[in-house]
Amino acid sequence: MDYLQEMKCLRQEKGWHREGTAALTFVSTINGYHAYHNRPLQGRQFVMQCSHQSSKYDKWGCVVKAPQLEDVDEAVQGIETRAGPNRTTVADVAGKVIGHVPRKICNVLAAGLAVDFSIARAVCVFTGEFQHGGAASGGGPKLVAVYHLEVVRQRDAVEIADSIRPHLTDKDRLWIY
């Protein structure tokens, strides 16, 4: 999958390119799947929101939430996202928390979303891939996702990219445009 091209298409479809913002796209994971068990539909037809949500454990926490059912195309609402005895469909996971943004990245997102408002929008899409982390990386399965940020100013996009890059597994998969 050409992640950059997919996000450029999404940006065009949603009209975000007309807002005068800079785009920042990178590949990382959605953590916490083992706790929530809400598997999203893969691809840009199921755009998930990233939002700041502090807790007693992490004041800079960010959750990844599935779109509300009314925001999901009716044609995909019945698609199975998880098979077996715990079968779920797109409609079942709509509006629910899918997981959370990795710790070192959510610090940057939370500050941009809730403190200095340099990030106008933070979304992500599931690639369909899982990454299994060992004990050193927090354990449990992680969903590989493409994150897309609409950043208010170009110079902020560069600063945010510089803050996020050290925490990415594949540092070459971060783009500003």
Chimera marker file (.cmm) of the C-alpha trace (Angstrom):
<marker_set name="trace">
<marker id="1" x="0.000" y="0.000" z="0.000" r="1" g="1" b="0" radius="0.5"/>
<marker id="2" x="1.269" y="3.458" z="-0.867" r="1" g="1" b="0" radius="0.5"/>
<marker id="3" x="0.482" y="5.162" z="2.439" r="1" g="1" b="0" radius="0.5"/>
<marker id="4" x="1.384" y="8.641" z="1.294" r="1" g="1" b="0" radius="0.5"/>
<marker id="5" x="-0.821" y="8.434" z="-1.785" r="1" g="1" b="0" radius="0.5"/>
<marker id="6" x="-3.710" y="7.045" z="0.283" r="1" g="1" b="0" radius="0.5"/>
<marker id="7" x="-3.513" y="9.964" z="2.706" r="1" g="1" b="0" radius="0.5"/>
<marker id="8" x="-3.251" y="12.483" z="-0.114" r="1" g="1" b="0" radius="0.5"/>
<marker id="9" x="-6.427" y="10.996" z="-1.613" r="1" g="1" b="0" radius="0.5"/>
<marker id="10" x="-8.175" y="11.104" z="1.771" r="1" g="1" b="0" radius="0.5"/>
<marker id="11" x="-7.135" y="14.718" z="2.250" r="1" g="1" b="0" radius="0.5"/>
<marker id="12" x="-8.502" y="15.580" z="-1.191" r="1" g="1" b="0" radius="0.5"/>
<marker id="13" x="-11.781" y="13.668" z="-0.618" r="1" g="1" b="0" radius="0.5"/>
<marker id="14" x="-12.421" y="15.419" z="2.694" r="1" g="1" b="0" radius="0.5"/>
<marker id="15" x="-11.454" y="18.861" z="1.394" r="1" g="1" b="0" radius="0.5"/>
<marker id="16" x="-8.775" y="19.326" z="4.051" r="1" g="1" b="0" radius="0.5"/>
<marker id="17" x="-6.284" y="20.507" z="1.422" r="1" g="1" b="0" radius="0.5"/>
<marker id="18" x="-8.310" y="23.732" z="1.103" r="1" g="1" b="0" radius="0.5"/>
<marker id="19" x="-7.869" y="24.683" z="4.768" r="1" g="1" b="0" radius="0.5"/>
<marker id="20" x="-4.381" y="26.133" z="4.338" r="1" g="1" b="0" radius="0.5"/>
<marker id="21" x="-2.836" y="23.621" z="6.726" r="1" g="1" b="0" radius="0.5"/>
<marker id="22" x="0.320" y="21.561" z="6.327" r="1" g="1" b="0" radius="0.5"/>
<marker id="23" x="-0.094" y="17.796" z="6.255" r="1" g="1" b="0" radius="0.5"/>
<marker id="24" x="2.043" y="15.395" z="8.268" r="1" g="1" b="0" radius="0.5"/>
<marker id="25" x="1.653" y="11.661" z="7.683" r="1" g="1" b="0" radius="0.5"/>
<marker id="26" x="3.502" y="8.839" z="9.417" r="1" g="1" b="0" radius="0.5"/>
<marker id="27" x="3.223" y="5.120" z="10.110" r="1" g="1" b="0" radius="0.5"/>
<marker id="28" x="3.058" y="3.862" z="13.688" r="1" g="1" b="0" radius="0.5"/>
<marker id="29" x="0.799" y="1.639" z="15.779" r="1" g="1" b="0" radius="0.5"/>
<marker id="30" x="-2.438" y="1.787" z="17.707" r="1" g="1" b="0" radius="0.5"/>
<marker id="31" x="-1.719" y="0.241" z="21.083" r="1" g="1" b="0" radius="0.5"/>
<marker id="32" x="-4.139" y="-1.369" z="23.515" r="1" g="1" b="0" radius="0.5"/>
<marker id="33" x="-5.941" y="-3.728" z="21.125" r="1" g="1" b="0" radius="0.5"/>
<marker id="34" x="-5.604" y="-6.463" z="23.762" r="1" g="1" b="0" radius="0.5"/>
<marker id="35" x="-7.675" y="-4.338" z="26.159" r="1" g="1" b="0" radius="0.5"/>
<marker id="36" x="-10.411" y="-3.058" z="23.844" r="1" g="1" b="0" radius="0.5"/>
<marker id="37" x="-10.751" y="-5.912" z="21.305" r="1" g="1" b="0" radius="0.5"/>
<marker id="38" x="-12.332" y="-3.549" z="18.769" r="1" g="1" b="0" radius="0.5"/>
<marker id="39" x="-10.799" y="-4.304" z="15.402" r="1" g="1" b="0" radius="0.5"/>
<marker id="40" x="-11.396" y="-1.547" z="12.857" r="1" g="1" b="0" radius="0.5"/>
<marker id="41" x="-12.022" y="-1.858" z="9.152" r="1" g="1" b="0" radius="0.5"/>
<marker id="42" x="-8.862" y="-1.263" z="7.192" r="1" g="1" b="0" radius="0.5"/>
<marker id="43" x="-8.466" y="1.572" z="4.722" r="1" g="1" b="0" radius="0.5"/>
<marker id="44" x="-9.527" y="5.146" z="4.280" r="1" g="1" b="0" radius="0.5"/>
<marker id="45" x="-13.251" y="4.375" z="4.247" r="1" g="1" b="0" radius="0.5"/>
<marker id="46" x="-12.970" y="4.015" z="8.048" r="1" g="1" b="0" radius="0.5"/>
<marker id="47" x="-11.136" y="7.113" z="9.297" r="1" g="1" b="0" radius="0.5"/>
<marker id="48" x="-10.571" y="7.071" z="13.051" r="1" g="1" b="0" radius="0.5"/>
<marker id="49" x="-10.187" y="10.163" z="15.222" r="1" g="1" b="0" radius="0.5"/>
<marker id="50" x="-7.289" y="10.722" z="17.596" r="1" g="1" b="0" radius="0.5"/>
<marker id="51" x="-8.160" y="12.883" z="20.560" r="1" g="1" b="0" radius="0.5"/>
<marker id="52" x="-6.578" y="13.949" z="23.811" r="1" g="1" b="0" radius="0.5"/>
<marker id="53" x="-8.042" y="12.064" z="26.741" r="1" g="1" b="0" radius="0.5"/>
<marker id="54" x="-6.122" y="12.247" z="29.962" r="1" g="1" b="0" radius="0.5"/>
<marker id="55" x="-6.439" y="9.653" z="32.681" r="1" g="1" b="0" radius="0.5"/>
<marker id="56" x="-5.058" y="9.130" z="36.151" r="1" g="1" b="0" radius="0.5"/>
<marker id="57" x="-2.236" y="7.172" z="34.506" r="1" g="1" b="0" radius="0.5"/>
<marker id="58" x="-1.363" y="9.571" z="31.690" r="1" g="1" b="0" radius="0.5"/>
<marker id="59" x="-2.305" y="13.240" z="31.553" r="1" g="1" b="0" radius="0.5"/>
<marker id="60" x="-1.082" y="13.390" z="27.931" r="1" g="1" b="0" radius="0.5"/>
<marker id="61" x="-2.953" y="10.294" z="26.732" r="1" g="1" b="0" radius="0.5"/>
<marker id="62" x="-4.618" y="10.159" z="23.322" r="1" g="1" b="0" radius="0.5"/>
<marker id="63" x="-7.230" y="7.631" z="22.289" r="1" g="1" b="0" radius="0.5"/>
<marker id="64" x="-8.049" y="6.374" z="18.822" r="1" g="1" b="0" radius="0.5"/>
<marker id="65" x="-11.785" y="6.216" z="18.329" r="1" g="1" b="0" radius="0.5"/>
<marker id="66" x="-13.815" y="4.675" z="15.516" r="1" g="1" b="0" radius="0.5"/>
<marker id="67" x="-16.125" y="7.007" z="13.600" r="1" g="1" b="0" radius="0.5"/>
<marker id="68" x="-19.754" y="7.239" z="14.706" r="1" g="1" b="0" radius="0.5"/>
<marker id="69" x="-22.115" y="4.924" z="12.837" r="1" g="1" b="0" radius="0.5"/>
<marker id="70" x="-23.803" y="7.813" z="11.013" r="1" g="1" b="0" radius="0.5"/>
<marker id="71" x="-20.395" y="8.808" z="9.609" r="1" g="1" b="0" radius="0.5"/>
<marker id="72" x="-19.764" y="5.349" z="8.130" r="1" g="1" b="0" radius="0.5"/>
<marker id="73" x="-20.994" y="4.458" z="4.647" r="1" g="1" b="0" radius="0.5"/>
<marker id="74" x="-23.990" y="2.107" z="4.911" r="1" g="1" b="0" radius="0.5"/>
<marker id="75" x="-22.391" y="-0.195" z="2.344" r="1" g="1" b="0" radius="0.5"/>
<marker id="76" x="-19.602" y="-1.139" z="4.771" r="1" g="1" b="0" radius="0.5"/>
<marker id="77" x="-21.509" y="-1.234" z="8.073" r="1" g="1" b="0" radius="0.5"/>
<marker id="78" x="-22.123" y="-4.990" z="7.862" r="1" g="1" b="0" radius="0.5"/>
<marker id="79" x="-18.564" y="-5.938" z="6.911" r="1" g="1" b="0" radius="0.5"/>
<marker id="80" x="-16.970" y="-8.319" z="9.375" r="1" g="1" b="0" radius="0.5"/>
<marker id="81" x="-13.891" y="-6.932" z="11.096" r="1" g="1" b="0" radius="0.5"/>
<marker id="82" x="-13.254" y="-9.939" z="13.321" r="1" g="1" b="0" radius="0.5"/>
<marker id="83" x="-14.342" y="-13.526" z="12.715" r="1" g="1" b="0" radius="0.5"/>
<marker id="84" x="-14.961" y="-16.381" z="15.085" r="1" g="1" b="0" radius="0.5"/>
<marker id="85" x="-16.961" y="-16.607" z="18.277" r="1" g="1" b="0" radius="0.5"/>
<marker id="86" x="-16.311" y="-12.930" z="19.045" r="1" g="1" b="0" radius="0.5"/>
<marker id="87" x="-17.423" y="-11.838" z="15.577" r="1" g="1" b="0" radius="0.5"/>
<marker id="88" x="-17.725" y="-8.090" z="15.100" r="1" g="1" b="0" radius="0.5"/>
<marker id="89" x="-18.810" y="-5.898" z="12.238" r="1" g="1" b="0" radius="0.5"/>
<marker id="90" x="-18.089" y="-2.299" z="11.354" r="1" g="1" b="0" radius="0.5"/>
<marker id="91" x="-21.401" y="-1.317" z="12.979" r="1" g="1" b="0" radius="0.5"/>
<marker id="92" x="-20.351" y="-3.051" z="16.224" r="1" g="1" b="0" radius="0.5"/>
<marker id="93" x="-17.148" y="-1.019" z="16.600" r="1" g="1" b="0" radius="0.5"/>
<marker id="94" x="-18.536" y="2.328" z="15.398" r="1" g="1" b="0" radius="0.5"/>
<marker id="95" x="-18.029" y="5.064" z="17.984" r="1" g="1" b="0" radius="0.5"/>
<marker id="96" x="-15.908" y="2.871" z="20.256" r="1" g="1" b="0" radius="0.5"/>
<marker id="97" x="-12.338" y="3.277" z="21.413" r="1" g="1" b="0" radius="0.5"/>
<marker id="98" x="-10.022" y="1.159" z="19.270" r="1" g="1" b="0" radius="0.5"/>
<marker id="99" x="-6.868" y="1.793" z="21.294" r="1" g="1" b="0" radius="0.5"/>
<marker id="100" x="-4.446" y="4.538" z="22.118" r="1" g="1" b="0" radius="0.5"/>
<marker id="101" x="-1.639" y="6.428" z="20.448" r="1" g="1" b="0" radius="0.5"/>
<marker id="102" x="1.825" y="5.194" z="21.535" r="1" g="1" b="0" radius="0.5"/>
<marker id="103" x="3.079" y="7.035" z="24.626" r="1" g="1" b="0" radius="0.5"/>
<marker id="104" x="5.951" y="9.057" z="23.151" r="1" g="1" b="0" radius="0.5"/>
<marker id="105" x="3.829" y="10.157" z="20.201" r="1" g="1" b="0" radius="0.5"/>
<marker id="106" x="0.695" y="10.987" z="22.193" r="1" g="1" b="0" radius="0.5"/>
<marker id="107" x="2.647" y="13.518" z="24.255" r="1" g="1" b="0" radius="0.5"/>
<marker id="108" x="3.261" y="15.491" z="21.062" r="1" g="1" b="0" radius="0.5"/>
<marker id="109" x="-0.307" y="15.038" z="19.777" r="1" g="1" b="0" radius="0.5"/>
<marker id="110" x="-1.944" y="16.005" z="23.071" r="1" g="1" b="0" radius="0.5"/>
<marker id="111" x="0.110" y="19.191" z="23.295" r="1" g="1" b="0" radius="0.5"/>
<marker id="112" x="-0.771" y="20.103" z="19.705" r="1" g="1" b="0" radius="0.5"/>
<marker id="113" x="-4.467" y="19.276" z="20.066" r="1" g="1" b="0" radius="0.5"/>
<marker id="114" x="-5.221" y="20.634" z="23.530" r="1" g="1" b="0" radius="0.5"/>
<marker id="115" x="-2.497" y="23.066" z="24.607" r="1" g="1" b="0" radius="0.5"/>
<marker id="116" x="-1.106" y="25.167" z="21.762" r="1" g="1" b="0" radius="0.5"/>
<marker id="117" x="-3.702" y="24.152" z="19.134" r="1" g="1" b="0" radius="0.5"/>
<marker id="118" x="-1.037" y="23.715" z="16.454" r="1" g="1" b="0" radius="0.5"/>
<marker id="119" x="-2.768" y="20.524" z="15.261" r="1" g="1" b="0" radius="0.5"/>
<marker id="120" x="-6.150" y="21.158" z="13.655" r="1" g="1" b="0" radius="0.5"/>
<marker id="121" x="-6.964" y="17.488" z="13.042" r="1" g="1" b="0" radius="0.5"/>
<marker id="122" x="-5.491" y="14.102" z="13.938" r="1" g="1" b="0" radius="0.5"/>
<marker id="123" x="-6.839" y="10.969" z="12.269" r="1" g="1" b="0" radius="0.5"/>
<marker id="124" x="-5.580" y="7.522" z="11.375" r="1" g="1" b="0" radius="0.5"/>
<marker id="125" x="-6.473" y="4.494" z="9.280" r="1" g="1" b="0" radius="0.5"/>
<marker id="126" x="-5.728" y="0.838" z="9.955" r="1" g="1" b="0" radius="0.5"/>
<marker id="127" x="-3.435" y="-0.819" z="7.397" r="1" g="1" b="0" radius="0.5"/>
<marker id="128" x="-4.714" y="-4.327" z="8.124" r="1" g="1" b="0" radius="0.5"/>
<marker id="129" x="-1.368" y="-5.357" z="9.616" r="1" g="1" b="0" radius="0.5"/>
<marker id="130" x="-0.612" y="-6.378" z="13.182" r="1" g="1" b="0" radius="0.5"/>
<marker id="131" x="2.685" y="-5.986" z="14.953" r="1" g="1" b="0" radius="0.5"/>
<marker id="132" x="3.340" y="-8.135" z="17.986" r="1" g="1" b="0" radius="0.5"/>
<marker id="133" x="5.379" y="-6.369" z="20.608" r="1" g="1" b="0" radius="0.5"/>
<marker id="134" x="7.456" y="-8.103" z="23.201" r="1" g="1" b="0" radius="0.5"/>
<marker id="135" x="7.630" y="-7.197" z="26.865" r="1" g="1" b="0" radius="0.5"/>
<marker id="136" x="10.129" y="-4.421" z="26.110" r="1" g="1" b="0" radius="0.5"/>
<marker id="137" x="7.665" y="-2.605" z="23.835" r="1" g="1" b="0" radius="0.5"/>
<marker id="138" x="4.587" y="-2.964" z="26.009" r="1" g="1" b="0" radius="0.5"/>
<marker id="139" x="3.585" y="-6.447" z="24.854" r="1" g="1" b="0" radius="0.5"/>
<marker id="140" x="0.413" y="-7.492" z="23.096" r="1" g="1" b="0" radius="0.5"/>
<marker id="141" x="-0.698" y="-7.033" z="19.504" r="1" g="1" b="0" radius="0.5"/>
<marker id="142" x="-0.551" y="-3.566" z="18.026" r="1" g="1" b="0" radius="0.5"/>
<marker id="143" x="-2.487" y="-2.400" z="14.987" r="1" g="1" b="0" radius="0.5"/>
<marker id="144" x="-0.292" y="-0.797" z="12.330" r="1" g="1" b="0" radius="0.5"/>
<marker id="145" x="-1.840" y="2.514" z="11.310" r="1" g="1" b="0" radius="0.5"/>
<marker id="146" x="-1.162" y="5.501" z="9.121" r="1" g="1" b="0" radius="0.5"/>
<marker id="147" x="-1.589" y="8.693" z="11.122" r="1" g="1" b="0" radius="0.5"/>
<marker id="148" x="-2.457" y="11.943" z="9.400" r="1" g="1" b="0" radius="0.5"/>
<marker id="149" x="-2.193" y="15.342" z="11.066" r="1" g="1" b="0" radius="0.5"/>
<marker id="150" x="-3.396" y="18.645" z="9.683" r="1" g="1" b="0" radius="0.5"/>
<marker id="151" x="-1.010" y="21.165" z="11.213" r="1" g="1" b="0" radius="0.5"/>
<marker id="152" x="-1.844" y="24.864" z="11.347" r="1" g="1" b="0" radius="0.5"/>
<marker id="153" x="1.576" y="26.161" z="10.206" r="1" g="1" b="0" radius="0.5"/>
<marker id="154" x="4.329" y="24.572" z="8.110" r="1" g="1" b="0" radius="0.5"/>
<marker id="155" x="7.022" y="25.363" z="10.691" r="1" g="1" b="0" radius="0.5"/>
<marker id="156" x="4.921" y="23.609" z="13.363" r="1" g="1" b="0" radius="0.5"/>
<marker id="157" x="4.691" y="20.553" z="11.099" r="1" g="1" b="0" radius="0.5"/>
<marker id="158" x="8.489" y="20.420" z="10.921" r="1" g="1" b="0" radius="0.5"/>
<marker id="159" x="8.800" y="20.739" z="14.724" r="1" g="1" b="0" radius="0.5"/>
<marker id="160" x="6.163" y="18.062" z="15.297" r="1" g="1" b="0" radius="0.5"/>
<marker id="161" x="7.861" y="15.747" z="12.784" r="1" g="1" b="0" radius="0.5"/>
<marker id="162" x="11.200" y="16.259" z="14.546" r="1" g="1" b="0" radius="0.5"/>
<marker id="163" x="9.559" y="15.360" z="17.874" r="1" g="1" b="0" radius="0.5"/>
<marker id="164" x="7.828" y="12.249" z="16.532" r="1" g="1" b="0" radius="0.5"/>
<marker id="165" x="10.564" y="10.841" z="14.248" r="1" g="1" b="0" radius="0.5"/>
<marker id="166" x="12.788" y="9.374" z="17.024" r="1" g="1" b="0" radius="0.5"/>
<marker id="167" x="9.851" y="7.279" z="18.246" r="1" g="1" b="0" radius="0.5"/>
<marker id="168" x="8.961" y="5.696" z="14.907" r="1" g="1" b="0" radius="0.5"/>
<marker id="169" x="10.101" y="2.205" z="13.992" r="1" g="1" b="0" radius="0.5"/>
<marker id="170" x="10.488" y="3.153" z="10.341" r="1" g="1" b="0" radius="0.5"/>
<marker id="171" x="11.784" y="6.714" z="10.309" r="1" g="1" b="0" radius="0.5"/>
<marker id="172" x="11.560" y="6.871" z="6.504" r="1" g="1" b="0" radius="0.5"/>
<marker id="173" x="7.779" y="6.657" z="6.607" r="1" g="1" b="0" radius="0.5"/>
<marker id="174" x="7.113" y="10.217" z="7.762" r="1" g="1" b="0" radius="0.5"/>
<marker id="175" x="6.074" y="12.843" z="5.230" r="1" g="1" b="0" radius="0.5"/>
<marker id="176" x="5.292" y="16.568" z="5.351" r="1" g="1" b="0" radius="0.5"/>
<marker id="177" x="3.434" y="18.060" z="2.397" r="1" g="1" b="0" radius="0.5"/>
<link id1="1" id2="2" r="1" g="1" b="0" radius="0.2"/>
<link id1="2" id2="3" r="1" g="1" b="0" radius="0.2"/>
<link id1="3" id2="4" r="1" g="1" b="0" radius="0.2"/>
<link id1="4" id2="5" r="1" g="1" b="0" radius="0.2"/>
<link id1="5" id2="6" r="1" g="1" b="0" radius="0.2"/>
<link id1="6" id2="7" r="1" g="1" b="0" radius="0.2"/>
<link id1="7" id2="8" r="1" g="1" b="0" radius="0.2"/>
<link id1="8" id2="9" r="1" g="1" b="0" radius="0.2"/>
<link id1="9" id2="10" r="1" g="1" b="0" radius="0.2"/>
<link id1="10" id2="11" r="1" g="1" b="0" radius="0.2"/>
<link id1="11" id2="12" r="1" g="1" b="0" radius="0.2"/>
<link id1="12" id2="13" r="1" g="1" b="0" radius="0.2"/>
<link id1="13" id2="14" r="1" g="1" b="0" radius="0.2"/>
<link id1="14" id2="15" r="1" g="1" b="0" radius="0.2"/>
<link id1="15" id2="16" r="1" g="1" b="0" radius="0.2"/>
<link id1="16" id2="17" r="1" g="1" b="0" radius="0.2"/>
<link id1="17" id2="18" r="1" g="1" b="0" radius="0.2"/>
<link id1="18" id2="19" r="1" g="1" b="0" radius="0.2"/>
<link id1="19" id2="20" r="1" g="1" b="0" radius="0.2"/>
<link id1="20" id2="21" r="1" g="1" b="0" radius="0.2"/>
<link id1="21" id2="22" r="1" g="1" b="0" radius="0.2"/>
<link id1="22" id2="23" r="1" g="1" b="0" radius="0.2"/>
<link id1="23" id2="24" r="1" g="1" b="0" radius="0.2"/>
<link id1="24" id2="25" r="1" g="1" b="0" radius="0.2"/>
<link id1="25" id2="26" r="1" g="1" b="0" radius="0.2"/>
<link id1="26" id2="27" r="1" g="1" b="0" radius="0.2"/>
<link id1="27" id2="28" r="1" g="1" b="0" radius="0.2"/>
<link id1="28" id2="29" r="1" g="1" b="0" radius="0.2"/>
<link id1="29" id2="30" r="1" g="1" b="0" radius="0.2"/>
<link id1="30" id2="31" r="1" g="1" b="0" radius="0.2"/>
<link id1="31" id2="32" r="1" g="1" b="0" radius="0.2"/>
<link id1="32" id2="33" r="1" g="1" b="0" radius="0.2"/>
<link id1="33" id2="34" r="1" g="1" b="0" radius="0.2"/>
<link id1="34" id2="35" r="1" g="1" b="0" radius="0.2"/>
<link id1="35" id2="36" r="1" g="1" b="0" radius="0.2"/>
<link id1="36" id2="37" r="1" g="1" b="0" radius="0.2"/>
<link id1="37" id2="38" r="1" g="1" b="0" radius="0.2"/>
<link id1="38" id2="39" r="1" g="1" b="0" radius="0.2"/>
<link id1="39" id2="40" r="1" g="1" b="0" radius="0.2"/>
<link id1="40" id2="41" r="1" g="1" b="0" radius="0.2"/>
<link id1="41" id2="42" r="1" g="1" b="0" radius="0.2"/>
<link id1="42" id2="43" r="1" g="1" b="0" radius="0.2"/>
<link id1="43" id2="44" r="1" g="1" b="0" radius="0.2"/>
<link id1="44" id2="45" r="1" g="1" b="0" radius="0.2"/>
<link id1="45" id2="46" r="1" g="1" b="0" radius="0.2"/>
<link id1="46" id2="47" r="1" g="1" b="0" radius="0.2"/>
<link id1="47" id2="48" r="1" g="1" b="0" radius="0.2"/>
<link id1="48" id2="49" r="1" g="1" b="0" radius="0.2"/>
<link id1="49" id2="50" r="1" g="1" b="0" radius="0.2"/>
<link id1="50" id2="51" r="1" g="1" b="0" radius="0.2"/>
<link id1="51" id2="52" r="1" g="1" b="0" radius="0.2"/>
<link id1="52" id2="53" r="1" g="1" b="0" radius="0.2"/>
<link id1="53" id2="54" r="1" g="1" b="0" radius="0.2"/>
<link id1="54" id2="55" r="1" g="1" b="0" radius="0.2"/>
<link id1="55" id2="56" r="1" g="1" b="0" radius="0.2"/>
<link id1="56" id2="57" r="1" g="1" b="0" radius="0.2"/>
<link id1="57" id2="58" r="1" g="1" b="0" radius="0.2"/>
<link id1="58" id2="59" r="1" g="1" b="0" radius="0.2"/>
<link id1="59" id2="60" r="1" g="1" b="0" radius="0.2"/>
<link id1="60" id2="61" r="1" g="1" b="0" radius="0.2"/>
<link id1="61" id2="62" r="1" g="1" b="0" radius="0.2"/>
<link id1="62" id2="63" r="1" g="1" b="0" radius="0.2"/>
<link id1="63" id2="64" r="1" g="1" b="0" radius="0.2"/>
<link id1="64" id2="65" r="1" g="1" b="0" radius="0.2"/>
<link id1="65" id2="66" r="1" g="1" b="0" radius="0.2"/>
<link id1="66" id2="67" r="1" g="1" b="0" radius="0.2"/>
<link id1="67" id2="68" r="1" g="1" b="0" radius="0.2"/>
<link id1="68" id2="69" r="1" g="1" b="0" radius="0.2"/>
<link id1="69" id2="70" r="1" g="1" b="0" radius="0.2"/>
<link id1="70" id2="71" r="1" g="1" b="0" radius="0.2"/>
<link id1="71" id2="72" r="1" g="1" b="0" radius="0.2"/>
<link id1="72" id2="73" r="1" g="1" b="0" radius="0.2"/>
<link id1="73" id2="74" r="1" g="1" b="0" radius="0.2"/>
<link id1="74" id2="75" r="1" g="1" b="0" radius="0.2"/>
<link id1="75" id2="76" r="1" g="1" b="0" radius="0.2"/>
<link id1="76" id2="77" r="1" g="1" b="0" radius="0.2"/>
<link id1="77" id2="78" r="1" g="1" b="0" radius="0.2"/>
<link id1="78" id2="79" r="1" g="1" b="0" radius="0.2"/>
<link id1="79" id2="80" r="1" g="1" b="0" radius="0.2"/>
<link id1="80" id2="81" r="1" g="1" b="0" radius="0.2"/>
<link id1="81" id2="82" r="1" g="1" b="0" radius="0.2"/>
<link id1="82" id2="83" r="1" g="1" b="0" radius="0.2"/>
<link id1="83" id2="84" r="1" g="1" b="0" radius="0.2"/>
<link id1="84" id2="85" r="1" g="1" b="0" radius="0.2"/>
<link id1="85" id2="86" r="1" g="1" b="0" radius="0.2"/>
<link id1="86" id2="87" r="1" g="1" b="0" radius="0.2"/>
<link id1="87" id2="88" r="1" g="1" b="0" radius="0.2"/>
<link id1="88" id2="89" r="1" g="1" b="0" radius="0.2"/>
<link id1="89" id2="90" r="1" g="1" b="0" radius="0.2"/>
<link id1="90" id2="91" r="1" g="1" b="0" radius="0.2"/>
<link id1="91" id2="92" r="1" g="1" b="0" radius="0.2"/>
<link id1="92" id2="93" r="1" g="1" b="0" radius="0.2"/>
<link id1="93" id2="94" r="1" g="1" b="0" radius="0.2"/>
<link id1="94" id2="95" r="1" g="1" b="0" radius="0.2"/>
<link id1="95" id2="96" r="1" g="1" b="0" radius="0.2"/>
<link id1="96" id2="97" r="1" g="1" b="0" radius="0.2"/>
<link id1="97" id2="98" r="1" g="1" b="0" radius="0.2"/>
<link id1="98" id2="99" r="1" g="1" b="0" radius="0.2"/>
<link id1="99" id2="100" r="1" g="1" b="0" radius="0.2"/>
<link id1="100" id2="101" r="1" g="1" b="0" radius="0.2"/>
<link id1="101" id2="102" r="1" g="1" b="0" radius="0.2"/>
<link id1="102" id2="103" r="1" g="1" b="0" radius="0.2"/>
<link id1="103" id2="104" r="1" g="1" b="0" radius="0.2"/>
<link id1="104" id2="105" r="1" g="1" b="0" radius="0.2"/>
<link id1="105" id2="106" r="1" g="1" b="0" radius="0.2"/>
<link id1="106" id2="107" r="1" g="1" b="0" radius="0.2"/>
<link id1="107" id2="108" r="1" g="1" b="0" radius="0.2"/>
<link id1="108" id2="109" r="1" g="1" b="0" radius="0.2"/>
<link id1="109" id2="110" r="1" g="1" b="0" radius="0.2"/>
<link id1="110" id2="111" r="1" g="1" b="0" radius="0.2"/>
<link id1="111" id2="112" r="1" g="1" b="0" radius="0.2"/>
<link id1="112" id2="113" r="1" g="1" b="0" radius="0.2"/>
<link id1="113" id2="114" r="1" g="1" b="0" radius="0.2"/>
<link id1="114" id2="115" r="1" g="1" b="0" radius="0.2"/>
<link id1="115" id2="116" r="1" g="1" b="0" radius="0.2"/>
<link id1="116" id2="117" r="1" g="1" b="0" radius="0.2"/>
<link id1="117" id2="118" r="1" g="1" b="0" radius="0.2"/>
<link id1="118" id2="119" r="1" g="1" b="0" radius="0.2"/>
<link id1="119" id2="120" r="1" g="1" b="0" radius="0.2"/>
<link id1="120" id2="121" r="1" g="1" b="0" radius="0.2"/>
<link id1="121" id2="122" r="1" g="1" b="0" radius="0.2"/>
<link id1="122" id2="123" r="1" g="1" b="0" radius="0.2"/>
<link id1="123" id2="124" r="1" g="1" b="0" radius="0.2"/>
<link id1="124" id2="125" r="1" g="1" b="0" radius="0.2"/>
<link id1="125" id2="126" r="1" g="1" b="0" radius="0.2"/>
<link id1="126" id2="127" r="1" g="1" b="0" radius="0.2"/>
<link id1="127" id2="128" r="1" g="1" b="0" radius="0.2"/>
<link id1="128" id2="129" r="1" g="1" b="0" radius="0.2"/>
<link id1="129" id2="130" r="1" g="1" b="0" radius="0.2"/>
<link id1="130" id2="131" r="1" g="1" b="0" radius="0.2"/>
<link id1="131" id2="132" r="1" g="1" b="0" radius="0.2"/>
<link id1="132" id2="133" r="1" g="1" b="0" radius="0.2"/>
<link id1="133" id2="134" r="1" g="1" b="0" radius="0.2"/>
<link id1="134" id2="135" r="1" g="1" b="0" radius="0.2"/>
<link id1="135" id2="136" r="1" g="1" b="0" radius="0.2"/>
<link id1="136" id2="137" r="1" g="1" b="0" radius="0.2"/>
<link id1="137" id2="138" r="1" g="1" b="0" radius="0.2"/>
<link id1="138" id2="139" r="1" g="1" b="0" radius="0.2"/>
<link id1="139" id2="140" r="1" g="1" b="0" radius="0.2"/>
<link id1="140" id2="141" r="1" g="1" b="0" radius="0.2"/>
<link id1="141" id2="142" r="1" g="1" b="0" radius="0.2"/>
<link id1="142" id2="143" r="1" g="1" b="0" radius="0.2"/>
<link id1="143" id2="144" r="1" g="1" b="0" radius="0.2"/>
<link id1="144" id2="145" r="1" g="1" b="0" radius="0.2"/>
<link id1="145" id2="146" r="1" g="1" b="0" radius="0.2"/>
<link id1="146" id2="147" r="1" g="1" b="0" radius="0.2"/>
<link id1="147" id2="148" r="1" g="1" b="0" radius="0.2"/>
<link id1="148" id2="149" r="1" g="1" b="0" radius="0.2"/>
<link id1="149" id2="150" r="1" g="1" b="0" radius="0.2"/>
<link id1="150" id2="151" r="1" g="1" b="0" radius="0.2"/>
<link id1="151" id2="152" r="1" g="1" b="0" radius="0.2"/>
<link id1="152" id2="153" r="1" g="1" b="0" radius="0.2"/>
<link id1="153" id2="154" r="1" g="1" b="0" radius="0.2"/>
<link id1="154" id2="155" r="1" g="1" b="0" radius="0.2"/>
<link id1="155" id2="156" r="1" g="1" b="0" radius="0.2"/>
<link id1="156" id2="157" r="1" g="1" b="0" radius="0.2"/>
<link id1="157" id2="158" r="1" g="1" b="0" radius="0.2"/>
<link id1="158" id2="159" r="1" g="1" b="0" radius="0.2"/>
<link id1="159" id2="160" r="1" g="1" b="0" radius="0.2"/>
<link id1="160" id2="161" r="1" g="1" b="0" radius="0.2"/>
<link id1="161" id2="162" r="1" g="1" b="0" radius="0.2"/>
<link id1="162" id2="163" r="1" g="1" b="0" radius="0.2"/>
<link id1="163" id2="164" r="1" g="1" b="0" radius="0.2"/>
<link id1="164" id2="165" r="1" g="1" b="0" radius="0.2"/>
<link id1="165" id2="166" r="1" g="1" b="0" radius="0.2"/>
<link id1="166" id2="167" r="1" g="1" b="0" radius="0.2"/>
<link id1="167" id2="168" r="1" g="1" b="0" radius="0.2"/>
<link id1="168" id2="169" r="1" g="1" b="0" radius="0.2"/>
<link id1="169" id2="170" r="1" g="1" b="0" radius="0.2"/>
<link id1="170" id2="171" r="1" g="1" b="0" radius="0.2"/>
<link id1="171" id2="172" r="1" g="1" b="0" radius="0.2"/>
<link id1="172" id2="173" r="1" g="1" b="0" radius="0.2"/>
<link id1="173" id2="174" r="1" g="1" b="0" radius="0.2"/>
<link id1="174" id2="175" r="1" g="1" b="0" radius="0.2"/>
<link id1="175" id2="176" r="1" g="1" b="0" radius="0.2"/>
<link id1="176" id2="177" r="1" g="1" b="0" radius="0.2"/>
</marker_set>
